[in-house]
Amino acid sequence: MRPSGRLPDALRQISLEPGFSKYAEGSCLAKFGDTHVLCTASVDERVPPFLRNTGLGWVTAEYGMLPRSTGSRTDREAAKGRQSGRTQEIQRLIGRSLRAVTNRSGMGETQIKVDCDVIQADGGTRTAAITGSYVALYLAFKHLVEIGKLKSIPMTDSVAGISAGLYKGVAVLDLDYDEDSTAQADTNFVLTGTGGIVEVQGTAEDKPFSQDQFMELLQLAQKGVAELTQIQKAALGL
């Protein structure tokens, strides 16, 4: 039995609230159970120097956890003067995931910066951030189309992230903290709406897991992302 009482293949209660931020060109408050992440997409007319005069745009991401997003307060990384390795790894993952479904030649030389701020953490912050960031990015592109900066939304597919793991020997979907902290294996899958694989991260916390177990986790993730894709579409009115 899972601590939450969910079936092995059940997601947490998922909510994607578009347009949450008043000022950002695109935004989404993503709630995966008790994990809440605010994703905002901001348009910048300047691309990084390495892309100037190439005709290509850029999508990048930043990630951070608020000091009291967990059970005890942690200092802001800005106060420490540097980002942790975990923060850098996650924000690079988010950026790669979004660029994988973006037609950068259709952006012109425009940059969109996506900020993912974890308000409350209960496991799966990176997957919630990726799922919500897609909605925020889509809305930012939609804004650029509406004001005449772009002819069409330059996205080739949707993208979402979900975790799957082995908890007490059972393959389960969308781990919360109680499961994640004691799982025998923990994997994160980033998949597109049409089933493409963007990235897979997996770790055995106890003993190595088998190929059959990995395939079971992949099948759970595919089911989860299919459900998340429908929730994304509903949030965007597609």
Secondary structure, DSSP 4 states (H G I P E B T S, - for coil): --TT---TT----EEEEET-SSSSSEEEEEEETTEEEEEEEEEES---GGGTTTT--EEEEEEEE-TTSSSS----HHHHTS--HHHHHHHHHHHHHHHTTB-GGGS-S-EEEEEEEEEE-SS-HHHHHHHHHHHHHHHHHHHHHHTTS-SS--BSS-EEEEEEEEETTEEEES--HHHHTT-SEEEEEEEETTS-EEEEEEEESSSPPPHHHHHHHHHHHHHHHHHHHHHHHHHHT-
